[in-house]
Amino acid sequence: MSTETQPRTDRDTPTTGDRLVRVGVVVFFVGALATLVTVAPLFLDVHPFPSYAYLICMLMGVGFLIAGAGVLLTIAEQRRAARG
């Protein structure tokens, strides 16, 4: 078995768009987890969380927008590279 390493290509290096997608996914999952935690008291018949807890659930939408912006930025970078 050979231990040679493959040469790095431009596709192996993460771009700004790739980083935005990763951050967006993390923010989305934090918002999804907050949504599950916030909705749980409704099914468990306990006192609901204060209203600011519901604002944390909005991170789901924010993460979706960040990831979408990352995808659009990646598309723009790839088009720019294809033209040049």
Buried (B, 14 or more C-beta within 10 A) or exposed (E): EEEEEEEEEEEEEEBEBBEBBBBBBBBBEBBBBBBEEBBEEEEEEEEEBEEEEBEBBEBBEBBBEBBEBBBEBBEEBEEEEEEE
